[in-house]
Amino acid sequence: MDLRAYYQKIREIEARIEEAFALVVSLDTGDGGKAGIATEVSRAMAAKMVVEGMARMASAEEAAEFLALKAEALRVAVQEAAAGQVQLSVVSTSELNQLKDAVRSLRQ
């Protein structure tokens, strides 16, 4: 393996990637890599994975789908975090008695 050519290819691919993080889609590899898994990685890692044949750059459609799934996962996580919060209010004894009286008057 020519190391100069290898690192030159990595630098060329890395220079073509505009964003700080790139979306890559895994390829089927002989060591057990599964094809079709989208992952967001750094520019350098994306270039290395492409040169080594472990992944390819994601298409615009795949990127849009990935970002939509990521946004949905964030929305669900925020919703679950909000549901897990317990809100407490401190009520004095006199206020509690007033609330009880109000409830009793409504029942009658």
Buried (B, 14 or more C-beta within 10 A) or exposed (E): EEEEEEEEBBEEBBEEBEEEEBBBBBBEEEEEBEEEEBBBBBBBBBBBBBBEEBBBBBEEEBBEBBEEEEEEEEEEEEEEEEEEEEEEEEEEEEEEEEEEEEEEEEEE
